[in-house]
Amino acid sequence: MEHDISEIDLILTNIVGGNGFAQWKIIFFGFILNVGGSAPLLIHMFAAHAPDHRCEVPICEGTPGDWMSFALPERSGASSFLKPMEKYDSCSAYRVLDPNGACVPENFDSDVIDSCSDWVYDKKDYEYTLATKYNLVCENESKNRLLGSLMMMGLMFGSLIGGKISDRFGRKKACFLSIAAIAPTITLAGFIPSFTVYAVLRLITCTCIPIQWVGAKSLLIEVFGLKGREKCVAVKDTFAPIYIAYLGLLAYFIRQYEYLHLAVGLTCLLSLSTWFFIPESMRWDIANNKKENAMHTLRSIAKWNRRELTQEHIEYMEDTLSKIQAENAKLNNEGRFQIWDMFRKEYRVISLILIFNWITVCVTGYTLTLNVTSLSGDIFVNFIISGLAELPASLVIYFLLKYLGRRPNLFIYQLTTVIAFIILGVISKSLSTLVLIVFLVGKAAAGAAFEIAWLLPMELYPTNLRSQAVGTCSTISRLFGMTTSFIGALAFYWQPLPLIVIGVPALIAGLLAFCLPETKGKGLP
């Protein structure tokens, strides 16, 4: 549909304005809208945070001195690739010979190790969380990690249907319907007295989130003309770091997970107020034979951009949209694009490379994100700055996209992430400041690579396949992303192992990016 796209970009650039106040007004309200689809994503990292813990040893609790050296077994491993080696086992204790005896070495049998029956938790950050309430540690730790996998499973399900919903019903409706579903589920989850029901509601919430993402990303890119698209991507890329910081601030001031869920639910409701300020994508309207709606949006854009429309302009737009409408009717008679059209001869190599890159950026990004609370120091500060660390990369990405193109950028950010992983694998975790700096560099690079991965399907597939392509890439990547909650646990066997498992595929994916067509300076197909 080259005729379609070149004509639309021409209308945007030369007649109504493709990079003016109208577009940036939509970006502004899109920022408010998107918080409803982003703030709920990582809430379980605070609600189910597992603080430092150890076995409760009743005969020794309250006893001064270093009694743990003879009551608890030593441990040579680490529970995360970001934590220093732990001195004592947090899940077991030596057997007590006389429960009524004194807390002395002679009262412990160092040849017999018992699992904990109860735990003592560090209450520095929280009086209680889901993890401490339901003892989601040690043999039950997998239940806690399951929340991360359910998050990815939900993102996978949502990605699978998000593209179809966005392409079938429109970008705008997809965004708002998903947030309307997120608001009650995220709120109820905080007050349900059952971990199982909490997990189910978590799955539902995370299924709705990518439906909003896919619709919003398509809409925001499609209202811009050719020359404004890089700026749109650069500004849009700053959204996610701000949303992460916002959630971190809420968690800092609201230490009870029930009310944290309530605050995020209210945020979702407030984001729905932007319905009246965000139009449907005129490209979607045109592709779906809604000519009058597209004309209305184009007139509105011209008005906000202070572009005076002459009768000649209006007639040209009417004529152009009529031609496109006729072309789309012909295409619809021949059949709409389906997911498997991604693997037709002209798209097959592109699709496979994009999917592989999506898998690697998803796994690297979320492995870092889900382990940020394992860093030494304040969990709230670390969480907030881990989000804000992506801001510089988001700003730099505009210039790099403009001058270097998409392929070199994807490789550069993938390579930077791999280098950060290598450094994290070899340095001592006791060097907490250095670990944090390298972690932030890797997190920023992974976030930037993810944004380019989002952009490429938008620019490589035609309108009626675009959201489905994004949804397919996202779905497959989330399937692999379900492992991210458990990858960090590989550190127990060998601390650098998680970084090797992640880093090698990321490097290969970055190199394969050079096999993709370069889309810099080209119109949407």
C-alpha positions in Angstrom: 0.0 0.0 0.0 2.8 2.4 -0.9 0.3 4.8 -2.5 -1.7 4.9 0.7 1.2 5.7 2.9 3.0 8.3 0.8 -0.3 10.2 0.3 -1.1 10.2 4.1 2.4 11.4 5.0 2.1 14.0 2.3 -1.2 15.2 3.8 0.3 15.3 7.3 3.5 17.0 6.3 2.3 19.6 3.7 -1.3 20.3 4.6 -2.5 19.7 8.2 0.9 19.4 9.9 2.7 16.2 10.9 4.8 17.4 13.8 2.8 20.3 15.4 0.9 21.2 18.5 -1.9 18.8 17.7 0.5 15.8 17.7 2.2 16.9 20.9 -1.2 17.5 22.6 -2.0 13.9 21.9 1.4 12.9 23.2 0.7 14.8 26.4 -2.7 13.1 27.0 -1.2 9.8 25.9 1.3 10.2 28.7 -1.5 10.5 31.2 -3.4 7.6 29.6 -0.4 5.3 29.5 0.2 5.5 33.3 -3.0 3.5 33.7 -1.4 0.7 31.6 2.0 0.9 33.2 1.9 1.6 36.9 0.2 -1.8 37.7 2.9 -3.8 35.9 5.5 -4.2 38.6 3.4 -3.6 41.7 4.0 -7.2 43.0 7.7 -6.3 43.5 6.6 -4.3 46.5 3.4 -6.1 47.4 5.1 -9.5 47.6 8.6 -8.3 48.4 10.6 -10.9 50.3 12.9 -9.2 52.8 16.0 -10.7 54.3 15.1 -13.5 56.6 16.4 -16.4 58.7 15.0 -19.3 60.6 13.4 -18.5 63.9 15.4 -20.2 66.7 13.1 -19.8 69.8 15.7 -20.6 72.4 18.1 -17.9 71.0 15.8 -15.1 70.0 16.7 -12.1 72.1 20.0 -13.6 73.2 23.0 -11.2 72.7 26.1 -12.4 71.0 26.9 -14.2 67.7 24.8 -17.2 68.3 24.0 -17.6 64.6 27.5 -19.0 64.0 26.6 -22.2 65.9 22.8 -22.2 65.3 22.6 -21.7 61.6 24.5 -23.6 58.8 27.0 -21.6 56.7 26.1 -20.9 53.1 28.5 -20.3 50.2 25.9 -19.3 47.5 23.8 -16.3 46.7 20.0 -16.1 46.1 20.6 -13.5 43.3 23.3 -12.6 40.7 23.3 -9.1 42.3 23.7 -10.1 45.9 26.9 -10.7 47.9 27.5 -14.2 49.0 25.4 -15.0 52.0 27.1 -16.1 55.2 24.3 -18.2 56.7 21.6 -20.4 55.2 18.3 -18.5 55.5 16.1 -21.7 55.2 17.5 -24.1 57.7 19.0 -24.4 61.2 20.9 -26.9 63.2 18.7 -29.3 65.3 18.1 -28.1 68.9 18.8 -30.9 71.4 16.8 -29.5 74.3 14.0 -27.0 73.4 14.0 -25.8 77.0 17.8 -25.5 77.2 20.1 -22.6 76.8 21.3 -20.9 73.6 24.8 -22.5 73.7 26.8 -24.4 71.1 26.4 -27.7 73.1 22.6 -27.5 72.6 22.8 -27.8 68.8 23.6 -30.9 66.7 25.6 -29.6 63.8 25.3 -33.0 62.0 21.5 -32.6 61.6 20.0 -29.7 59.7 16.3 -29.0 60.0 14.1 -26.8 57.7 12.6 -23.7 59.2 9.2 -24.0 60.7 9.0 -20.2 61.1 11.0 -17.2 60.0 12.2 -13.9 61.3 11.9 -11.2 58.7 13.8 -7.9 58.4 11.1 -5.2 59.0 13.3 -2.3 57.9 11.1 -1.5 54.9 7.8 -3.2 55.5 5.9 -4.4 58.6 4.4 -7.1 56.4 4.0 -8.0 52.7 2.4 -10.9 50.9 5.7 -12.8 51.2 5.9 -12.5 54.9 2.1 -13.0 55.4 2.1 -16.3 53.5 5.8 -17.2 54.1 6.6 -17.2 50.4 10.3 -18.0 51.1 12.6 -21.0 51.0 10.5 -24.0 49.8 7.6 -21.6 49.0 9.8 -19.1 47.2 8.7 -20.6 43.9 5.2 -19.3 44.6 6.6 -15.8 44.9 8.6 -16.1 41.7 5.4 -17.4 40.1 4.0 -13.9 40.4 6.7 -12.8 38.0 5.9 -15.7 35.6 2.2 -14.9 35.8 3.0 -11.3 34.9 4.8 -12.5 31.8 2.1 -15.0 31.0 -0.5 -12.3 31.2 1.7 -10.1 29.0 1.9 -13.0 26.6 -1.9 -13.6 26.5 -2.5 -9.8 26.1 0.0 -9.5 23.4 -1.6 -12.4 21.5 -5.0 -10.7 21.4 -3.9 -7.1 21.7 -2.9 -6.7 18.1 -6.1 -8.2 16.8 -8.2 -6.1 19.2 -6.4 -2.9 18.1 -6.6 -3.7 14.4 -10.3 -4.8 14.6 -11.8 -2.2 17.0 -9.3 0.7 16.8 -6.3 1.9 18.7 -8.3 4.2 21.0 -11.0 1.7 22.0 -8.3 -0.9 22.7 -6.5 1.5 25.1 -9.5 2.6 27.1 -11.3 -0.8 27.4 -8.1 -2.4 28.7 -7.6 0.3 31.4 -11.3 0.1 32.3 -10.7 -3.6 33.0 -7.4 -3.0 34.9 -8.7 -0.5 37.4 -11.1 -2.9 39.3 -8.8 -6.0 39.1 -5.7 -4.2 40.5 -7.8 -2.6 43.3 -9.5 -5.8 44.3 -6.2 -7.7 44.4 -5.0 -5.7 47.3 -7.9 -6.6 49.5 -8.5 -10.3 48.7 -7.4 -12.5 51.6 -6.2 -15.3 49.4 -2.8 -15.6 47.6 -4.4 -17.8 45.0 -7.1 -15.3 44.1 -4.4 -12.5 44.2 -2.4 -14.5 41.6 -5.5 -14.9 39.4 -6.3 -11.2 39.5 -2.6 -10.5 38.8 -2.9 -12.6 35.7 -6.0 -10.8 34.5 -4.4 -7.4 35.1 -1.3 -8.3 33.2 -3.3 -9.7 30.3 -5.0 -6.3 29.9 -1.8 -4.3 30.1 -0.2 -5.1 26.6 -3.6 -4.5 24.9 -3.3 -0.9 26.1 0.4 -0.8 25.1 -0.1 -2.1 21.6 -3.0 0.3 20.9 -1.2 3.3 22.4 2.1 2.8 20.6 0.4 2.3 17.3 -1.8 5.4 17.8 0.9 7.7 18.9 3.2 6.8 16.0 0.5 6.9 13.4 -0.7 10.5 14.1 2.8 11.8 13.4 4.2 12.6 9.9 7.5 11.2 8.6 9.7 13.9 10.0 8.2 13.8 13.5 8.3 10.1 14.1 11.8 10.0 15.7 10.9 12.8 18.1 7.7 10.9 19.0 9.7 7.8 19.7 12.2 9.7 21.8 9.6 11.5 23.9 7.4 8.4 24.2 10.4 6.4 25.4 10.6 8.7 28.4 7.2 7.5 29.6 8.2 4.1 31.0 11.1 5.5 33.2 8.7 8.1 34.7 6.0 5.5 35.4 8.5 3.3 37.2 9.6 6.2 39.3 6.0 7.0 40.0 5.3 3.5 41.3 8.5 3.6 43.4 7.4 6.9 45.0 3.9 5.5 45.7 5.5 2.4 47.3 7.8 4.6 49.4 5.0 6.6 50.9 2.4 3.8 51.0 4.0 0.9 52.9 0.8 -1.2 53.2 0.3 -3.2 50.0 -3.5 -3.0 50.2 -3.5 0.7 49.9 -0.7 0.7 47.3 -3.1 -1.3 45.1 -5.9 1.1 45.8 -3.7 4.1 44.8 -2.7 2.4 41.6 -6.3 1.6 40.9 -7.4 5.2 41.3 -4.5 6.2 39.0 -6.1 4.0 36.3 -9.5 5.6 36.8 -8.0 9.1 36.4 -6.2 8.1 33.2 -9.6 7.3 31.6 -10.5 11.0 31.7 -8.2 11.5 28.6 -10.9 9.8 26.4 -12.1 13.3 25.2 -8.7 14.5 24.2 -7.3 11.6 22.2 -8.6 10.9 18.7 -8.6 7.6 16.9 -5.6 7.1 14.5 -6.6 8.5 11.1 -4.5 5.8 9.5 -6.6 3.1 11.2 -9.8 4.9 10.2 -8.6 5.1 6.6 -7.5 1.4 6.6 -11.0 0.5 7.9 -13.1 2.5 5.5 -14.0 5.2 8.0 -13.4 8.1 5.7 -15.5 10.7 7.6 -13.8 9.9 10.9 -10.4 10.3 9.2 -11.4 13.6 7.7 -12.7 14.9 11.0 -9.3 14.0 12.7 -7.3 15.6 9.9 -9.4 18.8 10.2 -8.9 18.8 13.9 -5.1 18.4 13.5 -5.0 21.2 11.0 -7.0 23.4 13.5 -4.7 22.8 16.4 -1.6 23.2 14.2 -3.0 26.5 12.9 -3.0 25.3 9.3 -5.6 27.0 7.2 -7.4 24.5 5.0 -8.3 25.9 1.6 -11.1 24.3 -0.5 -8.4 22.9 -2.7 -6.8 21.2 0.3 -10.1 19.7 1.4 -10.9 18.4 -2.1 -7.5 16.9 -2.4 -7.9 15.1 1.0 -11.4 13.9 0.1 -10.2 12.6 -3.2 -7.1 10.9 -1.7 -9.1 9.2 1.1 -11.7 8.0 -1.4 -9.0 6.4 -3.5 -7.5 4.8 -0.4 -11.0 3.6 0.7 -11.5 2.0 -2.7 -8.1 0.3 -2.5 -8.9 -1.0 1.0 -12.2 -2.3 -0.2 -10.4 -4.3 -2.9 -7.9 -5.6 -0.3 -10.7 -6.6 2.1 -12.4 -8.5 -0.7 -9.1 -10.4 -1.2 -8.9 -11.0 2.6 -7.5 -9.2 5.6 -4.0 -9.7 6.8 -3.6 -12.5 9.3 -0.8 -13.4 11.7 0.7 -16.0 9.3 1.1 -13.2 6.7 4.1 -12.2 8.8 5.8 -15.3 7.5 5.1 -14.9 3.8 8.2 -14.8 1.6 8.7 -11.0 1.7 8.4 -10.8 5.5 9.8 -14.2 6.7 13.4 -13.3 7.4 12.3 -9.9 8.9 9.8 -11.6 11.2 12.2 -14.2 12.5 15.0 -11.7 13.2 12.5 -9.3 14.9 11.1 -12.1 17.0 14.6 -13.2 18.1 15.5 -9.6 19.0 12.2 -9.3 20.9 13.0 -12.4 22.9 16.4 -11.2 23.9 15.4 -7.7 24.9 12.4 -9.0 26.8 14.5 -11.5 28.8 17.4 -9.2 29.4 15.2 -6.2 30.4 12.8 -8.1 32.7 15.6 -10.2 34.3 17.2 -6.9 35.4 14.0 -5.3 36.4 12.7 -8.2 38.5 16.0 -8.4 40.4 16.4 -4.7 41.1 15.2 -5.2 44.7 18.2 -7.6 45.2 20.6 -4.7 44.9 22.3 -3.6 48.1 20.8 -0.4 49.6 17.4 1.1 49.8 14.9 -0.9 47.7 12.8 2.2 46.9 15.7 4.4 45.8 17.2 1.6 43.7 13.8 1.0 42.1 13.3 4.6 41.3 16.7 5.3 39.9 16.7 2.1 37.9 13.7 3.6 36.1 15.1 7.1 35.7 18.4 5.6 34.4 16.5 4.9 31.2 15.8 8.6 30.7 19.2 9.6 29.3 19.1 6.6 26.9 15.6 7.7 25.8 16.9 11.2 25.0 20.0 10.1 23.3 18.0 7.6 21.2 16.4 10.5 19.2 19.7 11.7 17.9 21.1 8.2 17.3 17.9 7.2 15.4 18.1 10.3 13.3 21.7 10.0 12.3 22.6 6.3 12.6 19.3 4.5 11.8 17.5 1.6 13.5 19.9 -1.3 12.8 23.1 0.2 14.3 21.2 1.5 17.3 19.7 -1.9 18.1 23.2 -3.5 17.9 24.8 -0.8 20.0 22.2 -1.1 22.8 22.3 -4.9 22.7 26.1 -4.9 22.9 26.1 -2.4 25.8 23.7 -4.7 27.7 26.0 -7.7 27.1 29.1 -5.8 28.3 27.2 -4.7 31.4 26.3 -8.4 32.0 29.9 -9.5 31.6 31.1 -6.9 34.1 28.4 -7.8 36.6 29.5 -11.4 36.3 33.1 -10.8 37.2 33.1 -8.0 39.8 32.6 -8.6 43.5 29.0 -7.9 44.7 30.5 -6.3 47.8 31.4 -3.3 45.6 27.8 -2.1 45.9 28.3 1.3 44.2 30.1 -0.2 41.2 27.5 -2.9 40.9 24.7 -0.3 40.9 26.3 1.8 38.3 26.9 -1.1 35.9 23.4 -2.4 36.6 21.9 1.0 35.7 23.9 1.2 32.4 22.7 -2.3 31.5 19.1 -1.4 32.4 19.2 1.7 30.4 20.6 0.0 27.3 18.1 -2.9 27.6 15.3 -0.4 27.8 16.5 1.5 24.8 16.9 -1.8 22.8 13.3 -2.7 23.8 12.0 0.6 22.4 13.7 0.1 19.1 12.3 -3.4 19.0 8.8 -1.8 19.5 9.5 0.7 16.7 10.7 -1.7 14.0 7.5 -3.7 13.4 5.6 -0.4 13.2 7.8 0.6 10.3 8.2 -2.7 8.5 4.6 -3.9 8.2 1.5 -2.4 6.5 -1.2 -0.8 8.6 -3.6 -3.8 8.9 -0.8 -6.1 9.9 1.2 -3.7 12.0 -0.5 -4.2 15.4 -0.8 -8.0 14.8 3.0 -8.1 14.1 3.8 -6.2 17.3 1.4 -8.5 19.2 3.0 -11.6 17.7 6.5 -10.5 18.5 5.4 -9.5 22.0 3.6 -12.8 22.6 6.5 -15.0 21.7 8.9 -12.9 23.7 6.7 -13.1 26.8 6.6 -16.8 26.4 10.4 -16.9 26.9 10.1 -14.1 29.4 8.2 -16.3 31.8 11.6 -17.7 32.7 12.9 -14.3 33.9 11.6 -14.8 37.5 13.6 -18.0 37.8 16.8 -17.0 35.8 18.1 -15.1 38.8 17.9 -18.3 40.9 20.6 -19.9 38.7 23.1 -17.8 40.7 22.7 -20.3 43.5 24.7 -22.8 41.4 27.1 -20.4 39.9 26.7 -16.6 40.3 27.6 -15.6 36.7 25.5 -18.3 35.1 22.3 -16.1 34.7 24.4 -13.5 32.9 25.8 -16.0 30.4 22.4 -17.5 29.7 21.1 -14.0 28.8 24.1 -12.3 27.3 25.1 -14.7 24.5 21.7 -14.7 22.7 21.5 -10.9 23.1 24.8 -10.4 21.3 23.8 -12.8 18.4 20.4 -10.9 18.1 22.2 -7.6 17.9 24.4 -8.8 15.1 21.3 -10.2 13.2 19.7 -6.7 13.3 22.0 -5.7 10.4 20.1 -8.2 8.2 16.9 -6.1 8.6 15.9 -3.4 6.1 16.8 0.1 7.3 13.7 2.2 7.8 15.3 5.6 8.7 13.7 8.4 6.7 11.1 6.1 5.1 7.3 6.3 5.3 5.1 3.7 7.0 4.3 0.9 4.6 
